[in-house]
Amino acid sequence: MIMERPMPDRVNLLDLTPAAAAESLAAAMRELGHPSYRVGQVVRRLWQQPASDFDAMRELPAALRSALAERFSLPRLALTARQASTDGTEKFLFTLADGQAIETVAIPDGDRMTFCISSQAGCALKCAFCATGAMGFQRNLLPHEIAGQVRELALLDPPVRATNIVFMGMGEPLMNWKAVDPTLTILNSPDGFGIGARHITVSTVSAPSSSASRSRSTRPRMCCARS
Ligand code: SF4
């Protein structure tokens, strides 16, 4: 797969919450002279029914697809390895645009499919027996790299779709709250992945930061597990 890097001259729609993406798209549609209903069509293709790129949004006129690709980016994560266990659990290794590698695990259990996702490349905490901790901290992930793990698996053929999310992959989510906060909105929003708040667990080994605590008070049903 050819990875599209986030371009500084284009707005990365996948780093935005659905509401913020809709706002940016609405301004572009006005400028380009396209009807406002096109905004909803594009937003739907960000997370709900993800499109691999603008060209795959065949419900849009070709001229609009090209114009959007000039203004906005939809950066992908490269799936570089996929490993299945006999119990049905699958491990996915993604390579990011700067070469960092992160892991996602999909765990089936009856009707549920839980994704264990990463929030950082490496980790600054050094919990005993954790291979990620032994690697050391590389960098924080951006929202499109965290929610992108869910998006990439939904783009597979056949798609692998999450019913539940746990932040128990690489990294300590509360140490990257700036990106985890909008990612929770993308995961939970009906215009994003629409995963119920009770089905999303932010697992932490650290004391919650004040911003995370404040935000959780506005997300009363979101689970936070301390390990
Ligand atoms: S916080 Fe998580 S990823 Fe980091 S060292 Fe501990 S167990 Fe590993």
Residues whose N, C-alpha, C, O or C-beta is under 5 A from the ligand:
A	BS01	SF4	C123 L125 K126 C127 C130 T132 G133 G169 M170 G171 E172 V205
